[in-house]
Amino acid sequence: MQIRRSGQVGTLGGALALLALAAVAHADPVKCQKQIIKTLASFKKISLTAPEKCLDKENQGKLPGPCPDAATQLKIH
């Protein structure tokens, strides 16, 4: 019978967690749009500067090449 109780408690906890997530899902559209723009700007900056830094290192002989190397590709994606 103790196993059944713990299962019920787990189910109740899971239901409460879903309710909490559902409450978070109703975000302000303006805040969401601002966050999307902020994230896209960050991605743009990284996707432009990371290959440039890789090429600079290659030209200085600090990186054997070719660019973009695996580390740079991971930064971009």
HTML snippet that shows the backbone in 3Dmol.js (N, CA, C, O; Angstrom):
<script src="https://3Dmol.org/build/3Dmol-min.js"></script>
<div id="view" style="width:600px;height:400px;position:relative"></div>
<script>
const pdb = `
ATOM      1  N   MET A   1       0.813  -1.187   0.000  1.00  0.00           N
ATOM      2  CA  MET A   1       0.000   0.000   0.000  1.00  0.00           C
ATOM      3  C   MET A   1       0.864   1.261   0.000  1.00  0.00           C
ATOM      4  O   MET A   1       0.431   2.297  -0.506  1.00  0.00           O
ATOM      5  N   GLN A   2       2.056   1.197   0.547  1.00  0.00           N
ATOM      6  CA  GLN A   2       2.936   2.359   0.552  1.00  0.00           C
ATOM      7  C   GLN A   2       3.386   2.705  -0.862  1.00  0.00           C
ATOM      8  O   GLN A   2       3.584   3.877  -1.182  1.00  0.00           O
ATOM      9  N   ILE A   3       3.545   1.708  -1.694  1.00  0.00           N
ATOM     10  CA  ILE A   3       3.955   1.954  -3.077  1.00  0.00           C
ATOM     11  C   ILE A   3       2.861   2.734  -3.802  1.00  0.00           C
ATOM     12  O   ILE A   3       3.146   3.648  -4.575  1.00  0.00           O
ATOM     13  N   ARG A   4       1.640   2.372  -3.551  1.00  0.00           N
ATOM     14  CA  ARG A   4       0.524   3.055  -4.182  1.00  0.00           C
ATOM     15  C   ARG A   4       0.483   4.526  -3.755  1.00  0.00           C
ATOM     16  O   ARG A   4       0.235   5.399  -4.586  1.00  0.00           O
ATOM     17  N   ARG A   5       0.719   4.804  -2.493  1.00  0.00           N
ATOM     18  CA  ARG A   5       0.702   6.183  -2.010  1.00  0.00           C
ATOM     19  C   ARG A   5       1.803   7.006  -2.668  1.00  0.00           C
ATOM     20  O   ARG A   5       1.565   8.138  -3.089  1.00  0.00           O
ATOM     21  N   SER A   6       2.989   6.451  -2.757  1.00  0.00           N
ATOM     22  CA  SER A   6       4.067   7.209  -3.370  1.00  0.00           C
ATOM     23  C   SER A   6       3.758   7.464  -4.843  1.00  0.00           C
ATOM     24  O   SER A   6       4.125   8.510  -5.377  1.00  0.00           O
ATOM     25  N   GLY A   7       3.096   6.531  -5.497  1.00  0.00           N
ATOM     26  CA  GLY A   7       2.693   6.743  -6.885  1.00  0.00           C
ATOM     27  C   GLY A   7       1.681   7.860  -6.991  1.00  0.00           C
ATOM     28  O   GLY A   7       1.733   8.657  -7.927  1.00  0.00           O
ATOM     29  N   GLN A   8       0.763   7.930  -6.048  1.00  0.00           N
ATOM     30  CA  GLN A   8      -0.230   8.998  -6.052  1.00  0.00           C
ATOM     31  C   GLN A   8       0.421  10.344  -5.790  1.00  0.00           C
ATOM     32  O   GLN A   8       0.053  11.346  -6.404  1.00  0.00           O
ATOM     33  N   VAL A   9       1.374  10.373  -4.892  1.00  0.00           N
ATOM     34  CA  VAL A   9       2.075  11.611  -4.599  1.00  0.00           C
ATOM     35  C   VAL A   9       2.858  12.047  -5.835  1.00  0.00           C
ATOM     36  O   VAL A   9       2.879  13.232  -6.169  1.00  0.00           O
ATOM     37  N   GLY A  10       3.500  11.100  -6.514  1.00  0.00           N
ATOM     38  CA  GLY A  10       4.241  11.415  -7.729  1.00  0.00           C
ATOM     39  C   GLY A  10       3.329  11.957  -8.812  1.00  0.00           C
ATOM     40  O   GLY A  10       3.694  12.896  -9.518  1.00  0.00           O
ATOM     41  N   THR A  11       2.153  11.379  -8.949  1.00  0.00           N
ATOM     42  CA  THR A  11       1.193  11.841  -9.945  1.00  0.00           C
ATOM     43  C   THR A  11       0.716  13.242  -9.605  1.00  0.00           C
ATOM     44  O   THR A  11       0.588  14.091 -10.487  1.00  0.00           O
ATOM     45  N   LEU A  12       0.454  13.485  -8.334  1.00  0.00           N
ATOM     46  CA  LEU A  12       0.021  14.805  -7.900  1.00  0.00           C
ATOM     47  C   LEU A  12       1.124  15.831  -8.135  1.00  0.00           C
ATOM     48  O   LEU A  12       0.856  16.941  -8.594  1.00  0.00           O
ATOM     49  N   GLY A  13       2.370  15.459  -7.820  1.00  0.00           N
ATOM     50  CA  GLY A  13       3.497  16.361  -8.052  1.00  0.00           C
ATOM     51  C   GLY A  13       3.670  16.660  -9.527  1.00  0.00           C
ATOM     52  O   GLY A  13       3.958  17.795  -9.908  1.00  0.00           O
ATOM     53  N   GLY A  14       3.496  15.642 -10.360  1.00  0.00           N
ATOM     54  CA  GLY A  14       3.594  15.836 -11.802  1.00  0.00           C
ATOM     55  C   GLY A  14       2.511  16.756 -12.325  1.00  0.00           C
ATOM     56  O   GLY A  14       2.761  17.595 -13.190  1.00  0.00           O
ATOM     57  N   ALA A  15       1.303  16.595 -11.795  1.00  0.00           N
ATOM     58  CA  ALA A  15       0.193  17.453 -12.206  1.00  0.00           C
ATOM     59  C   ALA A  15       0.453  18.896 -11.797  1.00  0.00           C
ATOM     60  O   ALA A  15       0.173  19.822 -12.559  1.00  0.00           O
ATOM     61  N   LEU A  16       0.983  19.087 -10.605  1.00  0.00           N
ATOM     62  CA  LEU A  16       1.291  20.443 -10.151  1.00  0.00           C
ATOM     63  C   LEU A  16       2.391  21.065 -11.006  1.00  0.00           C
ATOM     64  O   LEU A  16       2.344  22.259 -11.306  1.00  0.00           O
ATOM     65  N   ALA A  17       3.369  20.274 -11.395  1.00  0.00           N
ATOM     66  CA  ALA A  17       4.439  20.772 -12.250  1.00  0.00           C
ATOM     67  C   ALA A  17       3.889  21.196 -13.614  1.00  0.00           C
ATOM     68  O   ALA A  17       4.300  22.218 -14.163  1.00  0.00           O
ATOM     69  N   LEU A  18       2.962  20.410 -14.155  1.00  0.00           N
ATOM     70  CA  LEU A  18       2.350  20.767 -15.441  1.00  0.00           C
ATOM     71  C   LEU A  18       1.543  22.054 -15.326  1.00  0.00           C
ATOM     72  O   LEU A  18       1.550  22.877 -16.242  1.00  0.00           O
ATOM     73  N   LEU A  19       0.851  22.228 -14.213  1.00  0.00           N
ATOM     74  CA  LEU A  19       0.095  23.467 -14.016  1.00  0.00           C
ATOM     75  C   LEU A  19       1.029  24.668 -13.928  1.00  0.00           C
ATOM     76  O   LEU A  19       0.724  25.736 -14.458  1.00  0.00           O
ATOM     77  N   ALA A  20       2.160  24.495 -13.264  1.00  0.00           N
ATOM     78  CA  ALA A  20       3.126  25.578 -13.156  1.00  0.00           C
ATOM     79  C   ALA A  20       3.699  25.926 -14.526  1.00  0.00           C
ATOM     80  O   ALA A  20       3.876  27.103 -14.841  1.00  0.00           O
ATOM     81  N   LEU A  21       3.989  24.925 -15.335  1.00  0.00           N
ATOM     82  CA  LEU A  21       4.503  25.173 -16.678  1.00  0.00           C
ATOM     83  C   LEU A  21       3.454  25.832 -17.560  1.00  0.00           C
ATOM     84  O   LEU A  21       3.781  26.687 -18.384  1.00  0.00           O
ATOM     85  N   ALA A  22       2.203  25.442 -17.392  1.00  0.00           N
ATOM     86  CA  ALA A  22       1.132  26.042 -18.183  1.00  0.00           C
ATOM     87  C   ALA A  22       1.000  27.521 -17.851  1.00  0.00           C
ATOM     88  O   ALA A  22       0.720  28.333 -18.733  1.00  0.00           O
ATOM     89  N   ALA A  23       1.198  27.877 -16.586  1.00  0.00           N
ATOM     90  CA  ALA A  23       1.121  29.277 -16.196  1.00  0.00           C
ATOM     91  C   ALA A  23       2.255  30.073 -16.837  1.00  0.00           C
ATOM     92  O   ALA A  23       2.060  31.232 -17.202  1.00  0.00           O
ATOM     93  N   VAL A  24       3.417  29.479 -16.977  1.00  0.00           N
ATOM     94  CA  VAL A  24       4.559  30.157 -17.577  1.00  0.00           C
ATOM     95  C   VAL A  24       4.357  30.320 -19.080  1.00  0.00           C
ATOM     96  O   VAL A  24       4.900  31.252 -19.674  1.00  0.00           O
ATOM     97  N   ALA A  25       3.600  29.446 -19.695  1.00  0.00           N
ATOM     98  CA  ALA A  25       3.412  29.456 -21.145  1.00  0.00           C
ATOM     99  C   ALA A  25       2.672  30.694 -21.635  1.00  0.00           C
ATOM    100  O   ALA A  25       2.719  31.009 -22.824  1.00  0.00           O
ATOM    101  N   HIS A  26       2.000  31.390 -20.751  1.00  0.00           N
ATOM    102  CA  HIS A  26       1.251  32.582 -21.144  1.00  0.00           C
ATOM    103  C   HIS A  26       2.119  33.824 -20.948  1.00  0.00           C
ATOM    104  O   HIS A  26       1.836  34.665 -20.095  1.00  0.00           O
ATOM    105  N   ALA A  27       3.160  33.925 -21.736  1.00  0.00           N
ATOM    106  CA  ALA A  27       4.100  35.037 -21.612  1.00  0.00           C
ATOM    107  C   ALA A  27       3.596  36.241 -22.409  1.00  0.00           C
ATOM    108  O   ALA A  27       2.757  36.115 -23.301  1.00  0.00           O
ATOM    109  N   ASP A  28       4.122  37.383 -22.067  1.00  0.00           N
ATOM    110  CA  ASP A  28       3.793  38.623 -22.752  1.00  0.00           C
ATOM    111  C   ASP A  28       4.412  38.598 -24.154  1.00  0.00           C
ATOM    112  O   ASP A  28       5.622  38.412 -24.279  1.00  0.00           O
ATOM    113  N   PRO A  29       3.613  38.780 -25.208  1.00  0.00           N
ATOM    114  CA  PRO A  29       4.137  38.711 -26.580  1.00  0.00           C
ATOM    115  C   PRO A  29       5.248  39.725 -26.859  1.00  0.00           C
ATOM    116  O   PRO A  29       6.186  39.427 -27.598  1.00  0.00           O
ATOM    117  N   VAL A  30       5.148  40.907 -26.277  1.00  0.00           N
ATOM    118  CA  VAL A  30       6.172  41.930 -26.502  1.00  0.00           C
ATOM    119  C   VAL A  30       7.498  41.486 -25.902  1.00  0.00           C
ATOM    120  O   VAL A  30       8.549  41.662 -26.517  1.00  0.00           O
ATOM    121  N   LYS A  31       7.453  40.913 -24.709  1.00  0.00           N
ATOM    122  CA  LYS A  31       8.677  40.414 -24.077  1.00  0.00           C
ATOM    123  C   LYS A  31       9.280  39.278 -24.899  1.00  0.00           C
ATOM    124  O   LYS A  31      10.499  39.193 -25.051  1.00  0.00           O
ATOM    125  N   CYS A  32       8.431  38.415 -25.423  1.00  0.00           N
ATOM    126  CA  CYS A  32       8.919  37.306 -26.256  1.00  0.00           C
ATOM    127  C   CYS A  32       9.597  37.836 -27.508  1.00  0.00           C
ATOM    128  O   CYS A  32      10.673  37.365 -27.876  1.00  0.00           O
ATOM    129  N   GLN A  33       8.983  38.805 -28.164  1.00  0.00           N
ATOM    130  CA  GLN A  33       9.564  39.368 -29.379  1.00  0.00           C
ATOM    131  C   GLN A  33      10.902  40.044 -29.087  1.00  0.00           C
ATOM    132  O   GLN A  33      11.846  39.915 -29.867  1.00  0.00           O
ATOM    133  N   LYS A  34      10.987  40.765 -27.966  1.00  0.00           N
ATOM    134  CA  LYS A  34      12.248  41.411 -27.595  1.00  0.00           C
ATOM    135  C   LYS A  34      13.329  40.376 -27.337  1.00  0.00           C
ATOM    136  O   LYS A  34      14.481  40.573 -27.724  1.00  0.00           O
ATOM    137  N   GLN A  35      12.971  39.267 -26.683  1.00  0.00           N
ATOM    138  CA  GLN A  35      13.951  38.221 -26.404  1.00  0.00           C
ATOM    139  C   GLN A  35      14.406  37.547 -27.693  1.00  0.00           C
ATOM    140  O   GLN A  35      15.583  37.217 -27.838  1.00  0.00           O
ATOM    141  N   ILE A  36      13.491  37.341 -28.622  1.00  0.00           N
ATOM    142  CA  ILE A  36      13.836  36.739 -29.917  1.00  0.00           C
ATOM    143  C   ILE A  36      14.817  37.647 -30.660  1.00  0.00           C
ATOM    144  O   ILE A  36      15.812  37.169 -31.205  1.00  0.00           O
ATOM    145  N   ILE A  37      14.544  38.943 -30.683  1.00  0.00           N
ATOM    146  CA  ILE A  37      15.426  39.895 -31.363  1.00  0.00           C
ATOM    147  C   ILE A  37      16.797  39.918 -30.699  1.00  0.00           C
ATOM    148  O   ILE A  37      17.822  39.946 -31.380  1.00  0.00           O
ATOM    149  N   LYS A  38      16.812  39.907 -29.365  1.00  0.00           N
ATOM    150  CA  LYS A  38      18.071  39.912 -28.623  1.00  0.00           C
ATOM    151  C   LYS A  38      18.895  38.654 -28.947  1.00  0.00           C
ATOM    152  O   LYS A  38      20.107  38.734 -29.149  1.00  0.00           O
ATOM    153  N   THR A  39      18.228  37.504 -28.994  1.00  0.00           N
ATOM    154  CA  THR A  39      18.908  36.247 -29.293  1.00  0.00           C
ATOM    155  C   THR A  39      19.420  36.230 -30.728  1.00  0.00           C
ATOM    156  O   THR A  39      20.533  35.771 -30.983  1.00  0.00           O
ATOM    157  N   LEU A  40      18.622  36.723 -31.663  1.00  0.00           N
ATOM    158  CA  LEU A  40      19.061  36.776 -33.064  1.00  0.00           C
ATOM    159  C   LEU A  40      20.250  37.722 -33.239  1.00  0.00           C
ATOM    160  O   LEU A  40      21.160  37.431 -34.016  1.00  0.00           O
ATOM    161  N   ALA A  41      20.252  38.837 -32.533  1.00  0.00           N
ATOM    162  CA  ALA A  41      21.377  39.768 -32.617  1.00  0.00           C
ATOM    163  C   ALA A  41      22.649  39.111 -32.083  1.00  0.00           C
ATOM    164  O   ALA A  41      23.730  39.281 -32.647  1.00  0.00           O
ATOM    165  N   SER A  42      22.511  38.369 -31.006  1.00  0.00           N
ATOM    166  CA  SER A  42      23.657  37.660 -30.439  1.00  0.00           C
ATOM    167  C   SER A  42      24.170  36.612 -31.419  1.00  0.00           C
ATOM    168  O   SER A  42      25.378  36.478 -31.611  1.00  0.00           O
ATOM    169  N   PHE A  43      23.263  35.877 -32.032  1.00  0.00           N
ATOM    170  CA  PHE A  43      23.654  34.863 -33.016  1.00  0.00           C
ATOM    171  C   PHE A  43      24.367  35.511 -34.208  1.00  0.00           C
ATOM    172  O   PHE A  43      25.372  34.994 -34.695  1.00  0.00           O
ATOM    173  N   LYS A  44      23.838  36.641 -34.667  1.00  0.00           N
ATOM    174  CA  LYS A  44      24.445  37.343 -35.801  1.00  0.00           C
ATOM    175  C   LYS A  44      25.867  37.767 -35.460  1.00  0.00           C
ATOM    176  O   LYS A  44      26.782  37.601 -36.266  1.00  0.00           O
ATOM    177  N   LYS A  45      26.048  38.312 -34.265  1.00  0.00           N
ATOM    178  CA  LYS A  45      27.377  38.768 -33.851  1.00  0.00           C
ATOM    179  C   LYS A  45      28.355  37.599 -33.809  1.00  0.00           C
ATOM    180  O   LYS A  45      29.474  37.701 -34.311  1.00  0.00           O
ATOM    181  N   ILE A  46      27.932  36.493 -33.212  1.00  0.00           N
ATOM    182  CA  ILE A  46      28.802  35.313 -33.106  1.00  0.00           C
ATOM    183  C   ILE A  46      29.097  34.740 -34.485  1.00  0.00           C
ATOM    184  O   ILE A  46      30.237  34.380 -34.779  1.00  0.00           O
ATOM    185  N   SER A  47      28.074  34.654 -35.330  1.00  0.00           N
ATOM    186  CA  SER A  47      28.275  34.039 -36.643  1.00  0.00           C
ATOM    187  C   SER A  47      29.156  34.882 -37.555  1.00  0.00           C
ATOM    188  O   SER A  47      29.718  34.366 -38.521  1.00  0.00           O
ATOM    189  N   LEU A  48      29.283  36.178 -37.259  1.00  0.00           N
ATOM    190  CA  LEU A  48      30.168  37.029 -38.053  1.00  0.00           C
ATOM    191  C   LEU A  48      31.572  37.121 -37.474  1.00  0.00           C
ATOM    192  O   LEU A  48      32.551  37.164 -38.219  1.00  0.00           O
ATOM    193  N   THR A  49      31.676  37.152 -36.147  1.00  0.00           N
ATOM    194  CA  THR A  49      32.996  37.348 -35.540  1.00  0.00           C
ATOM    195  C   THR A  49      33.782  36.050 -35.373  1.00  0.00           C
ATOM    196  O   THR A  49      35.010  36.068 -35.454  1.00  0.00           O
ATOM    197  N   ALA A  50      33.112  34.941 -35.146  1.00  0.00           N
ATOM    198  CA  ALA A  50      33.821  33.673 -34.919  1.00  0.00           C
ATOM    199  C   ALA A  50      34.667  33.257 -36.127  1.00  0.00           C
ATOM    200  O   ALA A  50      35.832  32.907 -35.939  1.00  0.00           O
ATOM    201  N   PRO A  51      34.145  33.276 -37.351  1.00  0.00           N
ATOM    202  CA  PRO A  51      35.003  32.928 -38.496  1.00  0.00           C
ATOM    203  C   PRO A  51      36.163  33.911 -38.690  1.00  0.00           C
ATOM    204  O   PRO A  51      37.259  33.521 -39.093  1.00  0.00           O
ATOM    205  N   GLU A  52      35.908  35.180 -38.400  1.00  0.00           N
ATOM    206  CA  GLU A  52      36.964  36.187 -38.527  1.00  0.00           C
ATOM    207  C   GLU A  52      38.100  35.892 -37.548  1.00  0.00           C
ATOM    208  O   GLU A  52      39.272  35.962 -37.918  1.00  0.00           O
ATOM    209  N   LYS A  53      37.762  35.566 -36.312  1.00  0.00           N
ATOM    210  CA  LYS A  53      38.777  35.227 -35.315  1.00  0.00           C
ATOM    211  C   LYS A  53      39.543  33.975 -35.721  1.00  0.00           C
ATOM    212  O   LYS A  53      40.754  33.884 -35.520  1.00  0.00           O
ATOM    213  N   CYS A  54      38.834  33.017 -36.291  1.00  0.00           N
ATOM    214  CA  CYS A  54      39.474  31.789 -36.751  1.00  0.00           C
ATOM    215  C   CYS A  54      40.488  32.107 -37.858  1.00  0.00           C
ATOM    216  O   CYS A  54      41.609  31.598 -37.837  1.00  0.00           O
ATOM    217  N   LEU A  55      40.099  32.939 -38.814  1.00  0.00           N
ATOM    218  CA  LEU A  55      41.008  33.319 -39.898  1.00  0.00           C
ATOM    219  C   LEU A  55      42.217  34.098 -39.369  1.00  0.00           C
ATOM    220  O   LEU A  55      43.337  33.916 -39.846  1.00  0.00           O
ATOM    221  N   ASP A  56      41.981  34.958 -38.388  1.00  0.00           N
ATOM    222  CA  ASP A  56      43.095  35.698 -37.781  1.00  0.00           C
ATOM    223  C   ASP A  56      44.093  34.735 -37.145  1.00  0.00           C
ATOM    224  O   ASP A  56      45.302  34.893 -37.316  1.00  0.00           O
ATOM    225  N   LYS A  57      43.600  33.745 -36.416  1.00  0.00           N
ATOM    226  CA  LYS A  57      44.486  32.755 -35.778  1.00  0.00           C
ATOM    227  C   LYS A  57      45.234  31.942 -36.832  1.00  0.00           C
ATOM    228  O   LYS A  57      46.410  31.619 -36.661  1.00  0.00           O
ATOM    229  N   GLU A  58      44.547  31.618 -37.918  1.00  0.00           N
ATOM    230  CA  GLU A  58      45.185  30.860 -38.998  1.00  0.00           C
ATOM    231  C   GLU A  58      46.303  31.688 -39.647  1.00  0.00           C
ATOM    232  O   GLU A  58      47.380  31.167 -39.935  1.00  0.00           O
ATOM    233  N   ASN A  59      46.040  32.969 -39.871  1.00  0.00           N
ATOM    234  CA  ASN A  59      47.048  33.852 -40.475  1.00  0.00           C
ATOM    235  C   ASN A  59      48.246  34.073 -39.556  1.00  0.00           C
ATOM    236  O   ASN A  59      49.361  34.287 -40.032  1.00  0.00           O
ATOM    237  N   GLN A  60      48.024  34.022 -38.249  1.00  0.00           N
ATOM    238  CA  GLN A  60      49.106  34.197 -37.276  1.00  0.00           C
ATOM    239  C   GLN A  60      49.869  32.899 -37.031  1.00  0.00           C
ATOM    240  O   GLN A  60      50.878  32.894 -36.325  1.00  0.00           O
ATOM    241  N   GLY A  61      49.397  31.817 -37.603  1.00  0.00           N
ATOM    242  CA  GLY A  61      50.048  30.524 -37.431  1.00  0.00           C
ATOM    243  C   GLY A  61      49.675  29.818 -36.128  1.00  0.00           C
ATOM    244  O   GLY A  61      50.318  28.838 -35.750  1.00  0.00           O
ATOM    245  N   LYS A  62      48.660  30.299 -35.449  1.00  0.00           N
ATOM    246  CA  LYS A  62      48.223  29.694 -34.186  1.00  0.00           C
ATOM    247  C   LYS A  62      47.240  28.550 -34.418  1.00  0.00           C
ATOM    248  O   LYS A  62      46.942  27.780 -33.505  1.00  0.00           O
ATOM    249  N   LEU A  63      46.745  28.448 -35.636  1.00  0.00           N
ATOM    250  CA  LEU A  63      45.766  27.430 -35.990  1.00  0.00           C
ATOM    251  C   LEU A  63      46.146  26.874 -37.349  1.00  0.00           C
ATOM    252  O   LEU A  63      46.375  27.645 -38.280  1.00  0.00           O
ATOM    253  N   PRO A  64      46.220  25.540 -37.493  1.00  0.00           N
ATOM    254  CA  PRO A  64      46.660  24.975 -38.767  1.00  0.00           C
ATOM    255  C   PRO A  64      45.655  25.178 -39.903  1.00  0.00           C
ATOM    256  O   PRO A  64      46.036  25.138 -41.072  1.00  0.00           O
ATOM    257  N   GLY A  65      44.380  25.394 -39.577  1.00  0.00           N
ATOM    258  CA  GLY A  65      43.359  25.602 -40.599  1.00  0.00           C
ATOM    259  C   GLY A  65      42.730  24.292 -41.018  1.00  0.00           C
ATOM    260  O   GLY A  65      43.120  23.267 -40.460  1.00  0.00           O
ATOM    261  N   PRO A  66      41.850  24.232 -41.891  1.00  0.00           N
ATOM    262  CA  PRO A  66      41.166  25.343 -42.534  1.00  0.00           C
ATOM    263  C   PRO A  66      40.070  25.926 -41.637  1.00  0.00           C
ATOM    264  O   PRO A  66      39.589  25.271 -40.712  1.00  0.00           O
ATOM    265  N   CYS A  67      39.704  27.125 -41.920  1.00  0.00           N
ATOM    266  CA  CYS A  67      38.630  27.784 -41.166  1.00  0.00           C
ATOM    267  C   CYS A  67      37.327  27.677 -41.944  1.00  0.00           C
ATOM    268  O   CYS A  67      37.351  27.692 -43.175  1.00  0.00           O
ATOM    269  N   PRO A  68      36.222  27.572 -41.282  1.00  0.00           N
ATOM    270  CA  PRO A  68      36.062  27.466 -39.837  1.00  0.00           C
ATOM    271  C   PRO A  68      36.382  26.054 -39.347  1.00  0.00           C
ATOM    272  O   PRO A  68      35.957  25.065 -39.943  1.00  0.00           O
ATOM    273  N   ASP A  69      37.128  25.981 -38.263  1.00  0.00           N
ATOM    274  CA  ASP A  69      37.463  24.690 -37.669  1.00  0.00           C
ATOM    275  C   ASP A  69      36.282  24.200 -36.828  1.00  0.00           C
ATOM    276  O   ASP A  69      35.255  24.871 -36.737  1.00  0.00           O
ATOM    277  N   ALA A  70      36.436  23.046 -36.225  1.00  0.00           N
ATOM    278  CA  ALA A  70      35.340  22.446 -35.455  1.00  0.00           C
ATOM    279  C   ALA A  70      34.921  23.328 -34.281  1.00  0.00           C
ATOM    280  O   ALA A  70      33.728  23.469 -34.010  1.00  0.00           O
ATOM    281  N   ALA A  71      35.880  23.917 -33.587  1.00  0.00           N
ATOM    282  CA  ALA A  71      35.554  24.772 -32.434  1.00  0.00           C
ATOM    283  C   ALA A  71      34.742  25.988 -32.871  1.00  0.00           C
ATOM    284  O   ALA A  71      33.798  26.393 -32.192  1.00  0.00           O
ATOM    285  N   THR A  72      35.116  26.559 -34.004  1.00  0.00           N
ATOM    286  CA  THR A  72      34.386  27.728 -34.520  1.00  0.00           C
ATOM    287  C   THR A  72      32.987  27.337 -34.948  1.00  0.00           C
ATOM    288  O   THR A  72      32.030  28.073 -34.707  1.00  0.00           O
ATOM    289  N   GLN A  73      32.865  26.191 -35.578  1.00  0.00           N
ATOM    290  CA  GLN A  73      31.541  25.731 -36.016  1.00  0.00           C
ATOM    291  C   GLN A  73      30.622  25.494 -34.823  1.00  0.00           C
ATOM    292  O   GLN A  73      29.425  25.773 -34.895  1.00  0.00           O
ATOM    293  N   LEU A  74      31.177  24.979 -33.723  1.00  0.00           N
ATOM    294  CA  LEU A  74      30.378  24.781 -32.523  1.00  0.00           C
ATOM    295  C   LEU A  74      29.893  26.102 -31.941  1.00  0.00           C
ATOM    296  O   LEU A  74      28.776  26.178 -31.429  1.00  0.00           O
ATOM    297  N   LYS A  75      30.711  27.131 -32.012  1.00  0.00           N
ATOM    298  CA  LYS A  75      30.295  28.447 -31.522  1.00  0.00           C
ATOM    299  C   LYS A  75      29.157  29.011 -32.357  1.00  0.00           C
ATOM    300  O   LYS A  75      28.244  29.648 -31.831  1.00  0.00           O
ATOM    301  N   ILE A  76      29.217  28.775 -33.652  1.00  0.00           N
ATOM    302  CA  ILE A  76      28.209  29.306 -34.562  1.00  0.00           C
ATOM    303  C   ILE A  76      26.878  28.584 -34.405  1.00  0.00           C
ATOM    304  O   ILE A  76      25.818  29.209 -34.443  1.00  0.00           O
ATOM    305  N   HIS A  77      26.933  27.287 -34.231  1.00  0.00           N
ATOM    306  CA  HIS A  77      25.688  26.507 -34.151  1.00  0.00           C
ATOM    307  C   HIS A  77      25.311  26.394 -32.744  1.00  0.00           C
ATOM    308  O   HIS A  77      24.294  25.779 -32.425  1.00  0.00           O
TER     309      HIS A  77
END
`;
const viewer = $3Dmol.createViewer("view");
viewer.addModel(pdb, "pdb");
viewer.setStyle({}, {cartoon: {color: "spectrum"}});
viewer.zoomTo();
viewer.render();
</script>
